[in-house]
């Protein structure tokens, strides 16, 4: 069930009405909405999700009791096994066949029947975080499965995040009965939903067609074509993924929930560290808290820190998809992060402070955006061979072929980047802008603007809707 479908908005509107009409039944209303939403993707996978969620819920309640460690490891193993089986079985079998010359005659038949449950990567990480947090005594285990199901299966963010922690979300669900119908929450909710729909329908889907065209003929691309293709996908995936996250944020506001913001204009970052504080923030913090720090973080010396950082990013890449291109994408970002730490250490040793230098900041933003764009080639390309071929064309001057049309192509990319910068400014000054909008702009003009936005969204909406990129993860 896609966020930008009539079916979803029907479910959302009915759920909101029932939620505020029956105050004492709110948890049950949300729990049923979760079931209906996930059942649309497959009843069998709903049953699987409920079973895994209940095992995690029950095991967490037993962690501080006798044989608590056994329950902890059972819950972790079941969650990891569930994810690995559905997402990585084909990848493992293909690589075993390739490296060990082993033949699995039943492989094709198995893979034909094995369909990846939607949202499995996200709900698995959310369940693991919950179990580990209970083990660390950072939160108390949930005392009610309905409440736990609302937390782990909230239909507003189940499929593609943000990845919510128990300490952030469970208290909000506990107090859901006292949540009041607030006009301000509805304003925020509708604003985020409209912003997400605009990003998806107007920008992401349009850019997807163009990016697909170029990535479908890599061997024919010139130097400038290659960069244009990579830029197109860089903005496509940003608009697509941030669109889902912002719609999720808006849905949360409609029920009085405050979900975590997942994106903060990442392409204005001047370093790897800053980028991962702005891109897919909840996954970045998950990787840091449950992989990087447990591996050793910065506690075991500088060189091991660089290795742990690279390994954590490789795991992040593997989480995104069962292919070597994703692992290489993760390793690439790990090396960028490690390289940045080496660079910062060098500046400190030389007692060089460039933090307040505006020109330096602009240069680092420009350079890191190019490095990020190169990395997206591995993420998008159909194979490692195609990714290398495209990067070769992007970096080899012998492929340069100039035509006046490229002026318009890269002016278009500059326009997308300008929108990105404006988005950052609006986000940083949202409250002030909102106050000015309501205080100084007449009501009929505001109403006309809202109608125009809805009209544009309808105009751009296609008969056949495209899924969000991160639904496949």
TIRO-996018 format. One line per 8 residues: number of its first residue (from 1); for each residue z, y, x negated of C-alpha. Coordinates in nm, 3 decimals. Layout:
<rs>
NUM	Z/Y/X  ...
</rs>
This chain:
<rs>
1	0.000/0.000/0.000  -0.125/0.312/-0.175  0.071/0.636/-0.167  -0.236/0.826/-0.051  -0.313/0.595/0.243  -0.259/0.636/0.617  -0.051/0.316/0.621  0.193/0.452/0.365
9	0.238/0.789/0.532  0.291/0.617/0.866  0.568/0.407/0.708  0.715/0.716/0.538  0.721/0.933/0.852  0.875/0.658/1.068  1.136/0.584/0.800  1.232/0.951/0.765
17	1.269/0.989/1.143  1.484/0.677/1.173  1.683/0.770/0.861  1.801/1.100/1.010  1.832/0.964/1.365  2.068/0.675/1.282  2.315/0.802/1.025  2.528/0.486/1.007
25	2.224/0.257/0.959  2.056/0.443/0.675  2.094/0.171/0.411  1.948/-0.087/0.648  1.659/0.141/0.742  1.570/0.195/0.375  1.616/-0.175/0.299  1.371/-0.271/0.575
33	1.125/-0.002/0.460  1.140/-0.151/0.110  1.060/-0.495/0.249  0.768/-0.371/0.458  0.627/-0.171/0.169  0.640/-0.455/-0.083  0.531/-0.721/0.170  0.200/-0.535/0.201
41	0.118/-0.650/-0.154  0.195/-1.016/-0.080  0.469/-1.197/0.109  0.517/-1.460/-0.164  0.582/-1.193/-0.425  0.828/-1.022/-0.193  1.026/-1.346/-0.175  1.011/-1.376/-0.555
49	1.132/-1.017/-0.596  1.421/-1.074/-0.352  1.527/-1.392/-0.534  1.519/-1.228/-0.879  1.703/-0.924/-0.742  1.974/-1.138/-0.580  2.026/-1.346/-0.895  2.062/-1.024/-1.096
57	2.299/-0.879/-0.839  2.518/-1.191/-0.826  2.519/-1.243/-1.205  2.624/-0.881/-1.262  2.924/-0.934/-1.032  3.030/-1.232/-1.247  2.986/-1.070/-1.588  3.350/-0.961/-1.625
65	3.483/-1.296/-1.500  3.499/-1.646/-1.646  3.171/-1.754/-1.810  3.056/-1.396/-1.778  2.834/-1.419/-2.088  2.653/-1.717/-1.938  2.579/-1.523/-1.620  2.463/-1.226/-1.829
73	2.217/-1.431/-2.033  2.095/-1.624/-1.730  2.011/-1.298/-1.552  1.835/-1.154/-1.858  1.639/-1.475/-1.921  1.527/-1.502/-1.558  1.405/-1.142/-1.554  1.223/-1.172/-1.886
81	1.075/-1.511/-1.793  0.952/-1.375/-1.460  0.777/-1.087/-1.636  0.637/-1.299/-1.920  0.507/-1.573/-1.691  0.310/-1.346/-1.460  0.203/-1.084/-1.710  0.160/-1.259/-2.044
89	0.075/-1.624/-1.975  -0.299/-1.563/-2.009  -0.252/-1.350/-2.322  -0.033/-1.618/-2.486  -0.270/-1.904/-2.398  -0.579/-1.718/-2.521  -0.416/-1.632/-2.853  -0.287/-1.987/-2.898
97	-0.640/-2.116/-2.834  -0.784/-1.869/-3.084  -0.533/-1.907/-3.368  -0.444/-2.277/-3.339  -0.773/-2.413/-3.200  -0.587/-2.559/-2.901  -0.780/-2.620/-2.580  -0.615/-2.581/-2.239
105	-0.859/-2.724/-1.982  -0.640/-2.599/-1.696  -0.619/-2.242/-1.829  -0.897/-2.092/-1.616  -0.771/-2.258/-1.300  -0.416/-2.133/-1.365  -0.528/-1.777/-1.439  -0.742/-1.769/-1.125
113	-0.431/-1.839/-0.918  -0.193/-1.617/-1.116  -0.191/-1.266/-0.971  0.031/-1.000/-1.127  0.294/-0.886/-0.874  0.272/-0.509/-0.831  0.550/-0.313/-0.997  0.689/-0.616/-1.183
121	0.716/-0.432/-1.515  0.906/-0.146/-1.356  1.150/-0.345/-1.145  1.213/-0.585/-1.434  1.313/-0.303/-1.668  1.527/-0.148/-1.395  1.705/-0.480/-1.336  1.760/-0.539/-1.709
129	1.901/-0.188/-1.751  2.141/-0.248/-1.464  2.261/-0.583/-1.601  2.308/-0.445/-1.952  2.490/-0.135/-1.823  2.731/-0.357/-1.629  2.783/-0.568/-1.943  2.855/-0.253/-2.145
137	3.097/-0.141/-1.871  2.899/0.179/-1.823  2.885/0.111/-1.449  3.071/-0.109/-1.204  2.870/-0.394/-1.050  2.732/-0.315/-0.706  2.951/-0.461/-0.430  2.686/-0.493/-0.159
145	2.343/-0.654/-0.178  2.187/-0.424/0.083  2.286/-0.124/-0.127  2.161/-0.300/-0.439  1.828/-0.381/-0.271  1.783/-0.017/-0.170  1.848/0.079/-0.534  1.620/-0.175/-0.699
153	1.344/-0.179/-0.436  1.330/0.184/-0.318  0.975/0.211/-0.188  0.939/0.567/-0.310  0.935/0.467/-0.677  0.916/0.088/-0.686  0.559/0.038/-0.804  0.530/0.276/-1.099
161	0.863/0.443/-1.156  1.040/0.654/-1.256  1.266/0.379/-1.393  1.604/0.465/-1.242  1.941/0.366/-1.391  2.229/0.236/-1.182  2.459/0.521/-1.286  2.198/0.773/-1.166
169	2.085/0.617/-0.839  2.359/0.388/-0.703  2.609/0.672/-0.640  2.341/0.854/-0.437  2.281/0.542/-0.228  2.657/0.493/-0.182  2.681/0.843/-0.035  2.362/0.820/0.168
177	2.558/0.821/0.494  2.685/1.172/0.425  2.344/1.309/0.328  2.243/1.598/0.552  1.904/1.710/0.670  1.839/2.008/0.442  1.537/2.235/0.473  1.542/2.295/0.098
185	1.507/1.922/0.026  1.210/1.900/0.262  1.047/2.198/0.092  1.089/2.038/-0.249  0.977/1.702/-0.115  0.660/1.825/0.050  0.578/2.045/-0.251  0.602/1.752/-0.492
193	0.408/1.523/-0.259  0.126/1.776/-0.217  0.120/1.843/-0.591  0.097/1.470/-0.661  -0.175/1.415/-0.402  -0.376/1.705/-0.547  -0.347/1.563/-0.898  -0.455/1.218/-0.781
201	-0.728/1.301/-0.531  -0.881/1.614/-0.682  -0.837/1.556/-1.055  -0.754/1.195/-1.152  -1.010/1.020/-0.932  -1.283/1.269/-1.027  -1.210/1.231/-1.399  -1.197/0.850/-1.363
209	-1.565/0.834/-1.267  -1.666/1.046/-1.566  -1.444/0.859/-1.812  -1.569/0.522/-1.686  -1.926/0.637/-1.739  -1.872/0.727/-2.105  -1.648/0.432/-2.190  -1.912/0.207/-2.036
217	-2.172/0.305/-2.298  -1.974/0.356/-2.619  -2.261/0.244/-2.845  -2.477/0.530/-2.719  -2.223/0.809/-2.767  -2.250/1.090/-3.019  -1.963/1.255/-3.208  -1.909/1.513/-2.932
225	-1.962/1.257/-2.655  -1.686/1.047/-2.805  -1.436/1.331/-2.809  -1.538/1.435/-2.459  -1.483/1.079/-2.331  -1.141/1.056/-2.495  -1.037/1.396/-2.358  -1.149/1.294/-2.010
233	-0.929/0.986/-2.017  -0.636/1.179/-2.168  -0.632/1.407/-1.866  -0.720/1.131/-1.621  -0.419/0.920/-1.712  -0.191/1.224/-1.717  -0.300/1.346/-1.373  -0.293/0.991/-1.233
241	0.049/0.885/-1.360  0.224/1.219/-1.314  0.077/1.228/-0.962  0.252/0.903/-0.868  0.578/1.015/-1.029  0.575/1.349/-0.849  0.497/1.189/-0.512  0.791/0.955/-0.579
249	1.008/1.256/-0.661  0.901/1.422/-0.337  0.973/1.110/-0.131  1.318/1.096/-0.288  1.388/1.455/-0.180  1.295/1.371/0.181  1.588/1.126/0.187  1.822/1.350/-0.011
257	1.774/1.151/-0.335  1.715/1.315/-0.670  1.496/1.094/-0.888  1.431/1.163/-1.254  1.137/1.380/-1.353  0.899/1.161/-1.554  0.663/1.420/-1.706  0.711/1.766/-1.853
265	0.365/1.884/-1.961  0.338/1.641/-2.257  0.019/1.784/-2.409  0.199/2.097/-2.526  0.402/1.880/-2.765  0.389/1.952/-3.136  0.523/1.616/-3.255  0.571/1.254/-3.156
273	0.940/1.313/-3.087  0.863/1.597/-2.849  0.578/1.406/-2.683  0.799/1.112/-2.587  1.055/1.352/-2.445  0.781/1.480/-2.214  0.565/1.172/-2.144  0.693/0.886/-1.923
281	1.045/1.008/-1.992  1.227/0.725/-1.814  1.040/0.456/-2.009  1.093/0.642/-2.338  1.467/0.664/-2.277  1.473/0.296/-2.169  1.301/0.188/-2.492  1.545/0.400/-2.692
289	1.864/0.277/-2.519  1.779/-0.092/-2.476  1.551/-0.170/-2.772  1.553/0.092/-3.049  1.931/0.151/-3.065  2.025/-0.220/-3.025  1.783/-0.303/-3.308  1.979/-0.070/-3.533
297	1.842/0.276/-3.463  1.932/0.510/-3.748  2.251/0.325/-3.840  2.104/0.098/-4.107  1.923/0.344/-4.327  1.608/0.551/-4.319  1.348/0.281/-4.399  1.488/0.033/-4.142
305	1.494/0.319/-3.892  1.121/0.370/-3.938  1.060/-0.004/-3.893  1.277/-0.019/-3.579  1.097/0.283/-3.439  0.755/0.127/-3.496  0.866/-0.209/-3.352  1.014/-0.043/-3.043
313	0.689/0.142/-2.981  0.489/-0.180/-3.024  0.708/-0.340/-2.756  0.641/-0.036/-2.540  0.269/-0.092/-2.593  0.299/-0.460/-2.500  0.492/-0.362/-2.185  0.190/-0.158/-2.078
321	-0.049/-0.449/-2.090  -0.116/-0.800/-2.216  -0.379/-0.711/-2.476  -0.389/-0.635/-2.847  -0.527/-0.290/-2.772  -0.199/-0.198/-2.603  0.005/-0.336/-2.892  -0.208/-0.139/-3.138
329	-0.168/0.172/-2.919  0.210/0.124/-2.936  0.201/0.064/-3.313  -0.014/0.375/-3.355  0.246/0.588/-3.176  0.521/0.416/-3.372  0.352/0.515/-3.696  0.308/0.871/-3.568
337	0.679/0.885/-3.485  0.775/0.735/-3.821  0.541/0.974/-4.002  0.697/1.269/-3.822  1.045/1.165/-3.933  0.924/1.140/-4.294  0.763/1.484/-4.261  1.080/1.640/-4.114
345	1.287/1.486/-4.392  1.050/1.632/-4.651  1.081/1.981/-4.497  1.459/1.956/-4.498  1.467/1.853/-4.863  1.248/2.148/-4.950  1.464/2.371/-4.727  1.159/2.478/-4.524
353	1.229/2.601/-4.171  0.922/2.654/-3.952  1.083/2.619/-3.609  1.045/2.986/-3.517  0.692/3.024/-3.654  0.462/3.064/-3.353  0.140/3.004/-3.549  0.284/2.685/-3.696
361	0.389/2.572/-3.347  0.039/2.629/-3.207  -0.119/2.441/-3.498  0.114/2.143/-3.452  0.039/2.135/-3.077  -0.335/2.137/-3.145  -0.312/1.867/-3.413  -0.084/1.639/-3.217
369	-0.302/1.666/-2.905  -0.597/1.539/-3.110  -0.386/1.253/-3.248  -0.269/1.164/-2.897  -0.628/1.170/-2.772  -0.736/0.927/-3.046  -0.454/0.695/-2.941  -0.574/0.694/-2.580
377	-0.897/0.529/-2.695  -0.704/0.207/-2.770  -0.533/0.233/-2.431  -0.858/0.273/-2.237  -1.118/0.072/-2.430  -1.207/-0.273/-2.298  -1.164/-0.432/-2.639  -1.045/-0.360/-2.991
385	-1.407/-0.364/-3.111  -1.506/-0.097/-2.858  -1.203/0.114/-2.945  -1.287/0.106/-3.318  -1.651/0.183/-3.245  -1.561/0.489/-3.038  -1.309/0.618/-3.292  -1.568/0.570/-3.565
393	-1.808/0.787/-3.370  -1.536/1.047/-3.309  -1.451/1.073/-3.678  -1.789/1.021/-3.847  -1.992/1.345/-3.894  -2.316/1.142/-3.910  -2.290/1.100/-3.530  -2.293/1.476/-3.471
401	-2.566/1.583/-3.234  -2.545/1.930/-3.086  -2.678/2.044/-2.752  -2.594/2.362/-2.555  -2.462/2.146/-2.270  -2.158/2.061/-2.483  -2.040/2.419/-2.444  -1.992/2.353/-2.073
409	-1.836/2.010/-2.139  -1.567/2.143/-2.368  -1.515/2.456/-2.158  -1.429/2.208/-1.881  -1.177/2.036/-2.109  -1.032/2.375/-2.205  -0.997/2.450/-1.833  -0.803/2.127/-1.780
417	-0.576/2.216/-2.069  -0.521/2.564/-1.922  -0.416/2.401/-1.594  -0.173/2.189/-1.795  -0.021/2.500/-1.954  0.000/2.678/-1.618  0.174/2.373/-1.475  0.432/2.399/-1.752
425	0.490/2.768/-1.675  0.522/2.703/-1.301  0.763/2.415/-1.359  0.980/2.623/-1.591  0.986/2.917/-1.349  0.958/2.728/-1.022  1.266/2.869/-0.852  1.175/3.229/-0.932
433	0.812/3.179/-0.827  0.925/3.013/-0.503  1.153/3.305/-0.422  0.875/3.558/-0.486  0.631/3.346/-0.281  0.859/3.342/0.023  0.989/3.699/-0.011  0.668/3.887/-0.081
441	0.387/3.680/0.068  0.350/3.712/0.448  0.411/3.396/0.648  0.056/3.381/0.787  -0.090/3.389/0.434  0.148/3.113/0.321  0.051/2.906/0.624  -0.317/2.963/0.547
449	-0.262/2.851/0.188  -0.092/2.531/0.302  -0.374/2.457/0.546  -0.631/2.523/0.272  -0.454/2.277/0.041  -0.453/2.009/0.311  -0.819/2.077/0.388  -0.914/2.043/0.019
457	-0.719/1.717/-0.007  -0.898/1.577/0.299  -1.231/1.700/0.164  -1.181/1.522/-0.168  -1.037/1.206/-0.017  -1.280/0.917/-0.041  -1.334/0.648/0.216  -1.243/0.388/-0.044
465	-0.925/0.496/-0.221  -0.860/0.413/-0.584  -0.534/0.267/-0.704  -0.306/0.439/-0.951  -0.360/0.333/-1.314  -0.001/0.220/-1.363  -0.014/-0.015/-1.063  -0.168/-0.269/-1.303
473	0.141/-0.259/-1.524
</rs>
